[in-house]
Amino acid sequence: MTTQREVVLELDDNQLGATLSLPPSPRGIVIFAHGSGSGRHSPRNIFVAQTLNASGIATLLLDLLTIDEDDIDRRTAALRFDIALLARRVDLATDWCKMQPELQALRIGYFGASTGAGAALLAASTRDDVDAVVSRGGRPDLAGDALGDVEAPTLLIVGERDPKVLEMNRTAAAQLRTHFEIAIVPGATHLFEEPGTLERVAELAVRWFVRYLSPAPA
């Protein structure tokens, strides 16, 4: 049975809320980078996280903004595009995981949605201990030139009926030097609200993370 608890991460003198879910003997942990005004209570990311948990992967659903910052962002929509700030928070959350006795030996993956995908890839570009990245309807282009420094295998999931974001993903993928795949979900729009489309996202994410986060055979 997966155990779940709310935690508060003290990062750069800021307090960020997070939900840590641990299945028995997890094969790895995935840190979620939300975007576009979302946070750890995003129902779509919670669904994906629960699917990962059922497959033996731990998850950390993390608020990338403090309560005060989130209030500012909801009024101005400014901080959700501060990719350097968001990537810094993802990076620090990764360090936090490395310091927890129950997590420090686990392989690490990132799951980014919307602008959070750019933050996840920017954070991954500065580390050699991130083993996989998955983007859902994301903006990997926001990672800019750092895309060429990403070493983690990257899966870009985009809805078939989200042509602008699909084009952005294709353009960004051309800058990646690591192994990548683009998965197009049939009939899906940007938020994957159509029946069965979010389930497909979760299935694709599970396959990717199981492939790259599983411990190497002895």
ABEGO torsion letter per residue (X at the ends): XBBBBBBBBBBGGBBBBBBBBBBBGBAEBBBBBBBGGBBAABAAAAAAAAAAAAAGBBBBBBBABBAAAAAAAAAAGAAAABAAAAAAAAAAAAAAAAABAAAAABBBBBBBBEAAAAAAAAAAAABAABABBBBBGBBAAAAEAAAAABABBBBBBBBAABAAAAAAAAAAAAABABBBBBBBBBGBBAAGABBGAAAAAAAAAAAAAAAAABBBBX
